[in-house]
Amino acid sequence: MRKILPLYFLLFSCFQLLAVTVLPIDALTLRIAHAGLLLASAFLIAFERRPHALKLAGAAAALTVYGALLLRWRPVALAGGVVGPLELALAGAALIVLLAGGLLCCRSLTLLAAVFLLYNFAGPLIPGLFGHAGFSLRRVLRFFFWGSQGVFGVGAGVSSTYLFVFVLFGALLRAGGFTQLVSDLALRAVGNSPGAPAKIAVLSSALLGTVNGSAVANVATTGALTIPLMKDAGYPDAYAAAVEAAASTGGQFMPPVMGAVGFVMAELLGTGYGAVMAAALLPALLYYGALLLATHLRARRLGLGGQTFGPV
């Protein structure tokens, strides 16, 4: 299994890179294939420390169901969107696999999505402005999985094109030692100023956010270094964690690589991603400038002077 997993992710990455560069793949085919491969990845990663049978069963279910969707979507499109019992059964299975994979990766968001899913059927029970006549299960499944506005809508389109490529690029940079370079640059910039550890946390998170776009990955990468530094320098534990969390959160809107919402905004607004980056640059700089000022003032208040670090 240890040899199979790297091979699977390598093939997944190669397929995605070819799909957005040279392979003549239509949008819906790419989105369905991307969703199936991504769900299989979710099962493989989530069950990393559990029996291999669970890994393979979940991944096989995702690949089988979404592979069947991939084979049937063109006949459905040629038939004008008319679906039969087979297509509805596939859509129901795809929904179950999707929710199961979501629960393994992000339980809170999946539960929220389930609430909105149930809203389709609970409309007649809700009085007032938010009530509605309700939708049939057939209509919901058809809309979600047999068109380009449901599961395979804008979000899947952004994830299967721009987002995956940028995430892969960031992973390659981290594997090549870019994280250490970021820490060294931050250390050079503020290593001897008051409250240096907190400022290093802010600057390193900002620099890493330029190629990451993920607050969670930012905390996991820089927090292991900066939080102990801040605690050793005399900052309270809660404040050290708060500085790292706030600094890493800003990485989601630090150009050029922002979180998924940046790509979704560009798609929904019908504008280039460069315009979204330009609009985000000033707020991001002001955000990190305010964090640096706050950490500097807190260091002065605590009486933390400059610190000299070893050679970098």
C-alpha positions, 0 to 999 in steps of 0.5 A: 500500500505504501508503494501504491499510494504515491503512484496513485497521487503521481498519476492523479497529478499527471492527469490533471496537468495534462488535462489543463494543458494538452489533452482535449477534454471537455469541461464536464468530463474533466469535472466528473473525473476530477471529483471521482479521483479526489473523492478516492484520494479522500478515502485513501488519506482518511483511512491511512491508519485503518485497515486497508480494506476500508481504504480500498472499499471507499476508493473503489466505490468513488471510482466506480460510481463517478466512472459510471457517471462519466460514461453516462453523462454524454448519452443523457446530454444527447437525450436532452437531459432525460434521466431514467432509473439507472441515472437516478440510482447512480446519482443517489450513490454518487451523493452518498459517496460524496457525503461520506468522503466529506464527513471524513475530510471536513465534518462541519462543512459536510453537515452544513451541506446536508442541512441545505440539501434537506432544505430542498425537501423541508420547504413546505414545513417552513412558514414565512419567507423561507418556505417553498413548495418543495422539490422531488428527489428526482429533480434534486438528483437530476440537478445535482449530478446530471448538469453543470450547475450542481456538484459539477458546477463552478466549484468543481470547475475551479478545483479541476483547473486553476486550484489543483495546479496552484496547490500542486505548485505550492507542494513542490515548493515546500518539498524543495525547501521553500519553507526554510527559505521563508523562515530565513528571510523573515529571520533576516528581516526582523530577527533583532527587533522587539518581539522578533518571534511574533514578527517572524510568525507574521512575516513567514505566514505572509510569505508562505501564503503567497504560494500556499493559500491555505490557513491550515497548511500555513499553521502546520508549516510555520506554527511548529517553529514560531509558536515555541519561539514566541513562548520562549520569548515570554509571550503568553501561550494563548497570545502566541497561538492567536498570533500564528492563527491570525497570521496564517489566516491572512495567507488565504487572501495574500496574492498571487496564490489565494484560497479557493474563493479567489478562483471562484470569485474570478469565475463568478465575476467573469473577470481575469484572476489577475484583477482579483489578485490586484484587488486583494493585494492592498487589503492583504498588505494592510492586514499584515501591516496591522498585525506587525504593528500589534505585535510590536506594541505588545512586545513593548508593553511586555518589555521584550527587547530585541533578540539576536538569533544565530546565523541563518 
